[in-house]
């Protein structure tokens, strides 16, 4: 099951994307993907969800009131670097496209209105590419383990991080205690 997060400030777009992705089969080559979709109209709410739930793919509108799509995807990439990233936009802004590619490393820039087949195909290709990259990382880790460049504990940490992003990032207090809410450090609590 592939987890997908969609962010757009227009409820009609979110509804249309959900309907499309429920109805149209998502496949690439001999791979077929079953999609579980979460849709958000608020970038802040989406970022809060990303902190606690792993996603395989992020799809974001470019122009939104709270935060533009590049800034959102940049924050999402910092939290979940192995997830795919797509931008949907009704504006053909070359500077926005360059920023998305250079800062975020998006997989695809898709124009609104989109072609249903091209959008579903782009999603399937991105998910297939992600699976290939994750398999390559796993095999590289096995080689580093065999060569002694990686300890079994580090290998396990990589595996845990791929399953549950952020699980290996522990925030320690000055007295050695574990801090469950790192935001409290910023607020001086």
Backbone as ProteinMPNN parsed JSONL, in Angstrom:
{"seq_chain_A": "XXXXXXXXXXXXXXXXXXXXXXXXXXXXXXXXXXXXXXXXXXXXXXXXXXXXXXXXXXXXXXXXXXXXXXXXXXXXXXXXXXXXXXXXXXXXXXXXXXXXXXXXXXXXXXXXXXXXXXXXXXXXXXXXXXXXXXXXXXXXXXXXXXXXXXXXXXXXXXXXXXXXXXXXXXXXXXXXXXXXXXXXXXXXX", "coords_chain_A": {"N_chain_A": [[0.849, -1.168, 0.0], [0.722, 2.104, -0.964], [1.365, 5.161, 0.493], [-0.006, 8.306, 0.044], [0.204, 11.807, 0.119], [-1.728, 14.59, -0.512], [-1.715, 17.988, -1.238], [-3.508, 20.887, -1.557], [-4.954, 24.077, -1.897], [-7.489, 24.312, -2.863], [-10.555, 22.883, -2.434], [-12.106, 21.536, -4.404], [-10.214, 20.614, -6.233], [-8.783, 18.805, -4.642], [-10.812, 16.932, -4.152], [-11.3, 16.04, -6.758], [-8.801, 14.876, -7.426], [-8.655, 12.818, -5.509], [-10.854, 11.248, -6.285], [-10.078, 10.502, -8.894], [-7.71, 9.006, -8.347], [-8.743, 6.923, -6.877], [-10.298, 5.59, -8.733], [-8.832, 5.014, -11.116], [-6.518, 2.59, -12.192], [-3.246, 2.309, -10.875], [-0.311, 1.779, -12.27], [2.929, 0.635, -13.35], [4.919, -0.66, -15.767], [5.398, -3.939, -14.811], [4.593, -3.514, -12.268], [2.164, -2.824, -9.824], [0.315, -0.455, -8.024], [-1.31, 0.019, -5.007], [-3.168, 2.587, -3.701], [-3.239, 4.69, -0.87], [-4.782, 7.504, 0.199], [-4.306, 10.727, 1.57], [-5.671, 13.857, 2.003], [-5.068, 17.342, 2.13], [-5.872, 20.735, 2.849], [-4.471, 22.622, 4.084], [-1.195, 23.654, 4.556], [0.208, 23.682, 6.946], [-1.193, 21.837, 8.542], [-0.742, 19.556, 7.032], [2.059, 19.319, 7.264], [2.238, 18.807, 9.991], [1.089, 16.284, 10.056], [2.937, 14.828, 8.563], [5.086, 14.619, 10.287], [4.463, 12.457, 11.881], [3.564, 10.355, 10.354], [4.551, 8.07, 7.9], [5.069, 8.714, 4.428], [4.878, 7.826, 0.969], [4.749, 9.396, -1.248], [4.446, 12.797, -2.115], [2.182, 15.202, -3.233], [1.849, 18.414, -4.319], [0.214, 21.555, -4.652], [1.397, 24.509, -6.309], [0.978, 27.337, -5.823], [-0.225, 28.614, -2.91], [-2.029, 29.931, -0.064], [-0.894, 29.804, 2.653], [1.717, 28.786, 2.399], [4.088, 28.291, -0.166], [4.249, 25.664, -2.675], [6.871, 24.703, -3.101], [8.256, 25.414, -0.761], [6.774, 23.902, 1.066], [7.292, 21.265, 0.111], [10.017, 21.198, 0.469], [10.259, 21.245, 3.264], [8.938, 18.838, 3.758], [10.683, 17.067, 2.515], [12.922, 17.323, 4.17], [11.99, 16.04, 6.428], [11.121, 13.523, 5.469], [13.089, 12.18, 3.487], [13.179, 10.158, 1.522], [10.787, 10.054, 0.195], [8.753, 10.535, -2.732], [8.274, 13.476, -4.769], [5.938, 15.654, -6.175], [4.809, 18.436, -8.126], [1.897, 20.26, -8.71], [0.59, 22.664, -10.845], [-1.138, 25.561, -11.934], [0.127, 27.597, -13.055], [2.59, 28.548, -15.263], [5.386, 29.132, -14.388], [8.642, 29.755, -14.901], [10.743, 30.334, -13.13], [9.715, 29.338, -10.724], [9.58, 26.647, -11.349], [12.311, 26.039, -11.754], [13.265, 26.564, -9.176], [11.885, 24.585, -7.761], [13.01, 22.269, -8.82], [15.767, 22.611, -8.267], [15.932, 23.163, -5.445], [14.338, 21.262, -4.176], [14.311, 18.917, -5.604], [12.251, 17.772, -7.186], [10.215, 15.156, -8.584], [8.483, 15.43, -10.7], [6.866, 18.027, -12.548], [3.702, 19.028, -12.938], [1.261, 20.322, -15.045], [-1.717, 22.207, -14.435], [-4.809, 22.407, -16.085], [-4.594, 18.911, -15.611], [-3.723, 15.971, -17.491], [-5.417, 13.048, -17.048], [-4.374, 10.424, -17.481], [-1.618, 10.95, -17.818], [-0.991, 12.047, -15.298], [-1.557, 9.917, -13.482], [0.2, 8.068, -14.513], [2.65, 9.392, -14.058], [2.675, 9.358, -11.268], [2.783, 6.571, -10.793], [5.243, 5.959, -12.042], [6.988, 7.469, -10.45], [6.642, 6.207, -7.94], [7.557, 3.617, -8.579], [10.209, 4.196, -9.219], [11.066, 5.128, -6.735], [10.888, 2.765, -5.205], [12.891, 1.295, -6.438], [15.169, 2.87, -5.825], [15.165, 2.635, -3.016], [15.62, -0.108, -2.746], [18.176, -0.248, -3.865], [19.586, 1.247, -1.934], [19.29, -0.455, 0.249], [20.693, -2.736, -0.643], [23.234, -1.599, -0.956], [23.78, -0.978, 1.709], [23.935, -3.604, 2.716], [26.251, -4.457, 1.401], [28.122, -2.665, 2.545], [27.942, -3.549, 5.141], [28.943, -6.165, 4.883], [31.556, -5.521, 4.166], [32.456, -4.376, 6.438], [32.173, -1.696, 6.85], [29.89, -0.746, 7.916], [28.002, -1.058, 10.825], [26.065, -3.711, 12.373], [24.123, -2.537, 14.034], [23.869, 0.049, 12.977], [22.89, -0.631, 10.484], [20.412, -1.702, 11.188], [19.269, 0.611, 12.252], [19.053, 2.181, 9.918], [17.186, 0.644, 8.54], [14.959, 0.776, 10.301], [14.5, 3.54, 10.174], [13.716, 3.817, 7.532], [11.277, 2.539, 7.579], [9.775, 3.831, 9.601], [9.958, 7.014, 9.49], [12.022, 9.268, 11.271], [12.124, 7.884, 13.652], [14.585, 7.182, 14.696], [15.68, 9.501, 15.532], [16.511, 11.006, 18.293], [15.811, 13.277, 20.86], [17.729, 14.744, 23.232], [17.769, 15.821, 26.601], [19.47, 18.325, 28.64], [20.172, 17.028, 30.976], [20.384, 14.413, 30.266], [18.008, 13.157, 29.871], [15.255, 11.946, 27.831], [13.636, 13.954, 25.515], [10.393, 14.34, 24.622], [8.943, 16.201, 23.163], [10.417, 18.182, 21.034], [9.906, 20.85, 20.457], [9.452, 22.109, 22.812], [11.958, 22.712, 23.76], [12.714, 24.898, 22.261], [10.913, 26.79, 23.141], [11.714, 27.214, 25.669], [10.759, 25.737, 27.808]], "CA_chain_A": [[0.0, 0.0, 0.0], [1.502, 3.341, -1.071], [0.754, 6.297, 1.179], [0.133, 9.537, -0.723], [-0.338, 13.013, 0.707], [-2.037, 15.608, -1.512], [-1.931, 19.307, -0.646], [-3.997, 21.926, -2.468], [-5.861, 24.948, -1.151], [-8.814, 24.269, -3.482], [-11.234, 21.62, -2.109], [-12.564, 20.849, -5.622], [-9.042, 19.915, -6.79], [-8.537, 17.652, -3.766], [-11.868, 15.957, -4.408], [-11.068, 15.496, -8.096], [-7.631, 13.993, -7.363], [-9.03, 11.616, -4.738], [-11.742, 10.441, -7.121], [-9.261, 9.944, -9.969], [-6.773, 8.001, -7.84], [-9.525, 5.76, -6.426], [-10.915, 4.903, -9.866], [-7.895, 4.618, -12.178], [-5.432, 1.741, -11.68], [-1.93, 2.943, -10.885], [0.683, 0.736, -12.525], [4.068, 0.967, -14.202], [5.53, -1.934, -16.138], [4.697, -5.058, -14.169], [4.292, -3.133, -10.894], [0.866, -2.213, -9.6], [0.338, 0.21, -6.731], [-2.571, 0.321, -4.339], [-2.915, 3.891, -3.111], [-4.004, 5.217, 0.249], [-4.638, 8.935, -0.027], [-4.709, 11.709, 2.566], [-5.719, 15.16, 1.348], [-5.022, 18.484, 3.037], [-5.975, 22.054, 2.246], [-3.593, 23.458, 4.897], [0.194, 23.182, 4.577], [0.608, 23.447, 8.343], [-1.795, 20.567, 8.973], [-0.034, 18.496, 6.308], [3.381, 19.165, 7.875], [2.039, 18.154, 11.286], [0.829, 14.867, 9.773], [4.187, 14.243, 8.06], [5.971, 14.338, 11.423], [4.081, 11.232, 12.581], [3.109, 9.316, 9.429], [5.401, 7.97, 6.71], [4.422, 8.789, 3.125], [5.704, 7.434, -0.165], [4.656, 10.413, -2.293], [3.787, 14.069, -1.816], [1.738, 15.989, -4.384], [1.494, 19.721, -3.79], [-0.035, 22.701, -5.518], [2.496, 25.458, -6.159], [0.543, 28.593, -5.189], [-1.187, 28.458, -1.825], [-1.932, 31.097, 0.825], [-0.024, 29.65, 3.825], [3.087, 28.431, 2.056], [4.088, 27.784, -1.539], [4.507, 24.233, -2.794], [8.298, 24.409, -2.972], [8.583, 25.474, 0.671], [6.163, 22.733, 1.695], [8.017, 20.049, -0.268], [11.351, 21.282, 1.084], [10.067, 20.803, 4.648], [8.593, 17.414, 3.7], [11.916, 16.343, 2.175], [13.763, 17.312, 5.365], [11.421, 15.058, 7.355], [11.033, 12.215, 4.812], [13.882, 12.382, 2.269], [13.008, 9.109, 0.513], [9.475, 10.156, -0.457], [8.701, 11.215, -4.031], [7.665, 14.797, -4.682], [5.382, 16.182, -7.419], [4.132, 19.731, -8.008], [0.812, 20.583, -9.642], [0.449, 24.108, -10.893], [-1.838, 26.187, -13.042], [0.967, 28.706, -13.49], [3.825, 28.095, -15.904], [6.415, 30.055, -13.948], [9.931, 29.096, -15.065], [11.521, 30.48, -11.893], [9.16, 28.399, -9.744], [9.996, 25.309, -11.771], [13.744, 25.904, -11.45], [13.395, 26.491, -7.724], [11.394, 23.269, -7.342], [14.001, 21.257, -9.22], [17.052, 22.835, -7.6], [15.865, 23.125, -3.985], [13.572, 20.142, -3.638], [14.528, 17.702, -6.372], [10.95, 17.169, -7.501], [10.21, 14.122, -9.614], [7.698, 15.884, -11.846], [6.085, 19.262, -12.495], [2.531, 18.715, -13.757], [0.443, 21.513, -15.253], [-3.164, 22.143, -14.297], [-5.48, 21.133, -15.821], [-3.751, 17.771, -15.943], [-4.248, 14.834, -18.239], [-5.551, 11.98, -16.051], [-3.442, 9.325, -17.764], [-0.25, 11.413, -17.544], [-0.821, 12.204, -13.855], [-1.484, 8.592, -12.856], [1.451, 7.483, -14.999], [3.745, 10.05, -13.329], [2.643, 8.828, -9.903], [3.272, 5.185, -10.835], [6.681, 5.994, -12.347], [7.686, 7.966, -9.256], [6.624, 5.156, -6.916], [8.445, 2.537, -9.033], [11.577, 4.713, -9.079], [11.336, 5.152, -5.298], [11.147, 1.388, -4.775], [14.212, 0.931, -6.958], [16.174, 3.573, -5.022], [15.206, 2.032, -1.679], [16.279, -1.411, -2.879], [19.606, 0.03, -4.057], [20.129, 1.629, -0.628], [19.354, -1.663, 1.08], [21.799, -3.561, -1.139], [24.484, -0.898, -0.626], [23.992, -1.192, 3.141], [24.4, -4.987, 2.881], [27.659, -4.498, 0.976], [28.911, -1.973, 3.575], [27.948, -4.447, 6.297], [29.887, -7.236, 4.55], [32.922, -4.964, 4.123], [32.794, -3.866, 7.755], [32.021, -0.234, 6.89], [28.617, -0.459, 8.563], [27.75, -2.008, 11.911], [24.692, -4.234, 12.37], [23.23, -1.572, 14.691], [23.602, 1.116, 12.002], [22.044, -1.238, 9.449], [19.07, -1.782, 11.772], [18.775, 1.99, 12.347], [18.642, 2.565, 8.562], [15.942, -0.079, 8.241], [13.897, 1.379, 11.107], [14.239, 4.887, 9.661], [12.97, 3.699, 6.272], [9.918, 2.101, 7.899], [9.163, 4.886, 10.418], [10.856, 8.18, 9.467], [12.158, 10.035, 12.507], [12.159, 7.048, 14.854], [15.937, 7.105, 15.237], [16.117, 10.844, 15.936], [16.169, 11.181, 19.702], [16.162, 14.592, 21.391], [18.192, 14.563, 24.598], [17.802, 16.995, 27.468], [20.802, 18.592, 29.199], [20.447, 16.082, 32.059], [20.423, 13.059, 29.723], [16.662, 12.619, 29.696], [14.717, 12.001, 26.478], [12.598, 14.967, 25.388], [9.418, 13.86, 23.653], [8.488, 17.313, 22.326], [11.565, 19.071, 20.865], [9.468, 22.246, 20.388], [9.532, 22.679, 24.147], [13.312, 23.249, 23.932], [12.726, 26.223, 21.625], [10.078, 27.681, 23.925], [12.349, 27.373, 26.978], [10.007, 25.031, 28.857]], "C_chain_A": [[0.9, 1.238, 0.0], [0.723, 4.491, -0.455], [1.043, 7.567, 0.384], [-0.508, 10.685, 0.036], [-0.525, 14.029, -0.414], [-2.336, 16.905, -0.783], [-2.34, 20.29, -1.731], [-4.993, 22.77, -1.691], [-7.271, 24.966, -1.734], [-9.479, 22.909, -3.208], [-11.691, 20.845, -3.351], [-11.416, 20.066, -6.277], [-8.753, 18.671, -5.961], [-9.552, 16.545, -4.026], [-11.658, 15.27, -5.757], [-9.891, 14.517, -8.104], [-7.947, 12.707, -6.604], [-9.879, 10.676, -5.581], [-10.949, 9.751, -8.226], [-8.391, 8.796, -9.466], [-7.47, 6.791, -7.23], [-9.985, 4.924, -7.613], [-9.915, 4.323, -10.866], [-6.783, 3.753, -11.58], [-4.077, 2.432, -11.86], [-0.883, 1.85, -11.068], [1.756, 1.255, -13.466], [4.803, -0.331, -14.493], [4.728, -3.066, -15.535], [4.355, -4.756, -12.702], [2.932, -2.446, -10.828], [0.865, -1.644, -8.185], [-1.077, 0.45, -6.234], [-2.317, 1.582, -3.521], [-3.826, 4.17, -1.925], [-3.721, 6.713, 0.284], [-5.11, 9.73, 1.178], [-4.621, 13.068, 1.902], [-5.797, 16.268, 2.397], [-5.177, 19.775, 2.253], [-5.09, 23.05, 3.002], [-2.186, 22.859, 4.933], [0.647, 22.873, 6.002], [0.052, 22.123, 8.869], [-1.091, 19.393, 8.302], [1.343, 18.253, 6.922], [3.279, 18.496, 9.245], [1.817, 16.65, 11.093], [2.104, 14.146, 9.339], [5.125, 13.861, 9.2], [5.687, 12.977, 12.049], [3.688, 10.086, 11.657], [4.039, 9.254, 8.22], [4.571, 7.996, 5.419], [5.419, 8.387, 2.047], [5.778, 8.535, -1.217], [3.915, 11.63, -1.771], [3.423, 14.738, -3.133], [1.265, 17.324, -3.822], [1.196, 20.701, -4.909], [1.15, 23.649, -5.33], [2.061, 26.7, -5.383], [-0.558, 28.325, -4.172], [-1.001, 29.605, -0.845], [-0.933, 30.951, 1.983], [1.447, 29.54, 3.458], [3.075, 27.946, 0.615], [4.514, 26.32, -1.559], [5.969, 23.852, -2.632], [8.712, 24.424, -1.503], [8.004, 24.277, 1.414], [6.966, 21.469, 1.391], [9.439, 20.031, 0.293], [11.279, 20.805, 2.533], [9.742, 19.31, 4.702], [9.833, 16.571, 3.408], [12.847, 16.254, 3.377], [13.298, 16.244, 6.355], [11.435, 13.638, 6.773], [11.768, 12.271, 3.46], [13.672, 11.332, 1.175], [11.669, 9.162, -0.204], [9.607, 10.896, -1.788], [7.982, 12.543, -3.862], [7.225, 15.259, -6.07], [4.753, 17.538, -7.139], [3.096, 19.829, -9.106], [0.7, 22.095, -9.672], [-0.305, 24.563, -12.13], [-1.034, 27.333, -13.625], [2.27, 28.166, -14.061], [4.932, 29.103, -15.615], [7.766, 29.334, -13.986], [10.772, 29.191, -13.796], [11.033, 29.52, -10.811], [9.595, 26.973, -10.073], [11.471, 25.073, -11.446], [13.982, 25.781, -9.956], [12.967, 25.114, -7.211], [12.409, 22.178, -7.661], [15.273, 21.403, -8.396], [16.99, 22.682, -6.084], [15.26, 21.845, -3.439], [13.85, 18.836, -4.367], [13.219, 17.006, -6.7], [11.114, 16.125, -8.604], [9.505, 14.612, -10.871], [7.016, 17.198, -11.538], [4.927, 19.041, -13.452], [1.633, 19.943, -13.822], [-1.025, 21.214, -14.996], [-3.757, 22.841, -15.507], [-4.613, 19.983, -16.332], [-4.491, 16.783, -16.828], [-4.266, 13.674, -17.244], [-4.525, 10.871, -16.249], [-2.011, 9.739, -17.409], [0.005, 11.56, -16.044], [-0.672, 10.849, -13.17], [-0.193, 7.886, -13.27], [2.654, 8.08, -14.262], [3.822, 9.55, -11.89], [3.222, 7.416, -9.869], [4.775, 5.142, -11.115], [7.486, 6.458, -11.138], [7.75, 6.898, -8.165], [7.541, 3.987, -7.296], [9.909, 2.95, -8.872], [11.985, 4.739, -7.61], [11.666, 3.753, -4.788], [12.53, 0.924, -5.226], [15.323, 1.594, -6.142], [16.302, 2.974, -3.624], [15.88, 0.66, -1.705], [17.784, -1.236, -3.074], [20.268, 0.431, -2.741], [20.294, 0.411, 0.27], [20.522, -2.548, 0.667], [23.151, -2.92, -0.838], [24.806, -1.058, 0.856], [24.491, -2.614, 3.418], [25.863, -5.129, 2.478], [28.551, -3.819, 2.015], [29.004, -2.824, 4.838], [28.954, -5.571, 6.074], [31.33, -6.755, 4.582], [33.366, -4.421, 5.476], [32.688, -2.36, 7.879], [30.752, 0.202, 7.607], [28.381, -1.509, 9.645], [26.319, -2.543, 11.791], [23.697, -3.263, 13.014], [22.878, -0.433, 13.732], [22.688, 0.607, 10.89], [20.594, -1.303, 9.94], [18.453, -0.386, 11.887], [18.309, 2.487, 10.984], [17.312, 1.921, 8.198], [14.764, 0.527, 9.01], [13.516, 2.761, 10.575], [13.46, 4.83, 8.353], [11.514, 3.291, 6.511], [9.147, 3.206, 8.624], [10.089, 6.094, 10.447], [10.835, 8.947, 10.786], [12.311, 9.203, 13.758], [13.549, 6.991, 15.489], [16.476, 8.464, 15.679], [15.615, 11.104, 17.354], [16.656, 12.558, 20.151], [16.477, 14.438, 22.878], [18.164, 15.879, 25.345], [19.197, 17.178, 28.038], [21.182, 17.628, 30.323], [20.476, 14.626, 31.59], [19.057, 12.43, 29.537], [16.234, 12.751, 28.236], [13.577, 13.013, 26.454], [11.659, 14.527, 24.277], [8.931, 14.95, 22.717], [9.649, 18.293, 22.156], [11.176, 20.543, 20.755], [9.55, 22.911, 21.755], [10.936, 23.228, 24.436], [13.387, 24.669, 23.393], [11.967, 27.242, 22.466], [10.635, 27.913, 25.338], [11.624, 26.689, 28.111], [10.844, 23.975, 29.514]], "O_chain_A": [[1.747, 1.389, 0.88], [-0.419, 4.761, -0.826], [2.199, 7.87, 0.087], [-1.626, 10.56, 0.537], [0.403, 14.299, -1.177], [-3.113, 16.927, 0.171], [-1.613, 20.499, -2.702], [-5.787, 22.24, -0.914], [-8.164, 25.579, -1.151], [-9.006, 21.888, -3.707], [-11.664, 19.615, -3.345], [-11.631, 18.979, -6.813], [-8.504, 17.601, -6.514], [-9.197, 15.37, -4.109], [-11.823, 14.055, -5.874], [-9.973, 13.452, -8.717], [-7.542, 11.623, -7.024], [-9.659, 9.465, -5.594], [-11.125, 8.556, -8.468], [-8.34, 7.735, -10.087], [-6.852, 5.737, -7.079], [-10.058, 3.699, -7.523], [-10.143, 3.24, -11.405], [-6.172, 4.132, -10.581], [-3.818, 3.06, -12.886], [-0.599, 1.089, -10.143], [1.536, 2.17, -14.259], [5.255, -1.018, -13.577], [3.514, -3.144, -15.725], [3.885, -5.635, -11.979], [2.599, -1.604, -11.662], [1.36, -2.281, -7.255], [-1.921, 1.004, -6.937], [-1.366, 1.642, -2.741], [-5.03, 3.917, -1.974], [-2.57, 7.137, 0.385], [-6.169, 9.457, 1.742], [-3.599, 13.398, 1.3], [-6.492, 16.148, 3.406], [-4.679, 19.899, 1.134], [-4.978, 24.205, 2.592], [-2.01, 21.696, 5.297], [1.382, 21.913, 6.231], [0.75, 21.381, 9.559], [-0.868, 18.357, 8.928], [1.751, 17.103, 7.083], [4.145, 17.703, 9.613], [2.306, 15.842, 11.882], [2.324, 12.99, 9.702], [5.873, 12.89, 9.091], [6.569, 12.396, 12.682], [3.497, 8.961, 12.12], [4.289, 10.276, 7.581], [3.51, 7.377, 5.336], [6.627, 8.576, 2.186], [6.739, 8.609, -1.984], [2.9, 11.517, -1.083], [4.25, 14.832, -4.04], [0.391, 17.367, -2.957], [1.829, 20.684, -5.964], [1.83, 23.596, -4.305], [2.7, 27.074, -4.399], [-1.654, 27.878, -4.508], [0.077, 30.198, -0.794], [-0.192, 31.893, 2.264], [2.312, 30.12, 4.114], [2.14, 27.255, 0.21], [5.066, 25.806, -0.586], [6.278, 22.794, -2.085], [9.441, 23.54, -1.054], [8.657, 23.705, 2.286], [7.284, 20.695, 2.294], [9.993, 18.965, 0.558], [12.139, 20.047, 2.981], [10.217, 18.601, 5.589], [10.012, 15.496, 3.98], [13.493, 15.227, 3.585], [14.113, 15.621, 7.035], [11.721, 12.673, 7.481], [11.132, 12.396, 2.413], [13.963, 11.601, 0.01], [11.44, 8.382, -1.129], [10.462, 11.767, -1.948], [7.186, 12.721, -2.94], [8.012, 15.263, -7.017], [4.227, 17.772, -6.051], [3.363, 19.529, -10.269], [0.714, 22.738, -8.623], [-0.131, 24.023, -13.222], [-1.465, 27.971, -14.586], [2.972, 27.403, -13.396], [5.358, 29.839, -16.505], [8.008, 28.416, -13.202], [11.444, 28.228, -13.427], [11.837, 28.954, -10.07], [9.934, 26.194, -9.182], [11.832, 24.02, -10.921], [14.81, 24.981, -9.52], [13.613, 24.548, -6.329], [12.634, 21.274, -6.857], [15.796, 20.414, -7.882], [17.912, 22.123, -5.492], [15.629, 21.394, -2.355], [13.645, 17.76, -3.806], [13.089, 15.796, -6.516], [12.02, 16.203, -9.433], [9.888, 14.248, -11.983], [6.633, 17.454, -10.397], [5.141, 18.883, -14.654], [1.286, 20.531, -12.797], [-1.516, 20.125, -15.292], [-3.19, 23.852, -15.921], [-3.974, 20.097, -17.378], [-5.72, 16.771, -16.894], [-3.233, 13.352, -16.657], [-3.883, 10.433, -15.294], [-1.279, 8.977, -16.778], [1.092, 11.236, -15.567], [0.24, 10.657, -12.367], [0.428, 7.191, -12.465], [3.573, 7.353, -13.885], [4.913, 9.344, -11.358], [4.054, 7.101, -9.017], [5.498, 4.368, -10.489], [8.542, 5.902, -10.84], [8.793, 6.707, -7.54], [8.223, 3.429, -6.436], [10.743, 2.154, -8.441], [13.124, 4.41, -7.276], [12.616, 3.577, -4.025], [13.244, 0.248, -4.485], [16.312, 0.943, -5.805], [17.408, 2.822, -3.106], [16.625, 0.312, -0.788], [18.576, -1.992, -2.512], [21.387, 0.004, -2.458], [21.302, 0.263, 0.96], [21.255, -3.054, 1.517], [24.108, -3.618, -0.503], [25.965, -1.251, 1.223], [25.37, -2.809, 4.258], [26.627, -5.836, 3.134], [29.622, -4.335, 2.337], [30.027, -2.817, 5.523], [29.731, -5.896, 6.971], [32.226, -7.498, 4.981], [34.526, -4.045, 5.643], [33.07, -1.796, 8.905], [30.563, 1.388, 7.875], [28.543, -2.705, 9.405], [25.463, -1.904, 11.18], [22.548, -3.179, 12.58], [21.728, 0.002, 13.677], [21.817, 1.334, 10.413], [19.664, -0.994, 9.194], [17.257, -0.214, 11.651], [17.275, 3.148, 10.894], [16.43, 2.56, 7.626], [13.7, 0.763, 8.438], [12.336, 3.108, 10.534], [12.63, 5.7, 8.091], [10.626, 3.654, 5.739], [7.994, 3.481, 8.292], [10.93, 6.195, 11.341], [9.774, 9.236, 11.34], [12.599, 9.744, 14.825], [13.669, 6.775, 16.694], [17.61, 8.558, 16.149], [14.436, 11.385, 17.569], [17.783, 12.952, 19.853], [15.62, 14.056, 23.675], [18.496, 16.926, 24.79], [20.028, 16.276, 27.93], [22.365, 17.428, 30.598], [20.581, 13.711, 32.406], [18.957, 11.287, 29.091], [16.782, 13.566, 27.493], [12.66, 12.941, 27.272], [12.075, 14.36, 23.13], [8.542, 14.659, 21.586], [9.863, 19.145, 23.018], [12.029, 21.411, 20.941], [9.7, 24.129, 21.851], [11.085, 24.119, 25.272], [14.034, 25.535, 23.981], [12.329, 28.418, 22.501], [10.092, 28.709, 26.104], [11.849, 27.026, 29.273], [10.37, 23.286, 30.417]]}, "name": "protein", "num_of_chains": 1, "seq": "XXXXXXXXXXXXXXXXXXXXXXXXXXXXXXXXXXXXXXXXXXXXXXXXXXXXXXXXXXXXXXXXXXXXXXXXXXXXXXXXXXXXXXXXXXXXXXXXXXXXXXXXXXXXXXXXXXXXXXXXXXXXXXXXXXXXXXXXXXXXXXXXXXXXXXXXXXXXXXXXXXXXXXXXXXXXXXXXXXXXXXXXXXXXX"}
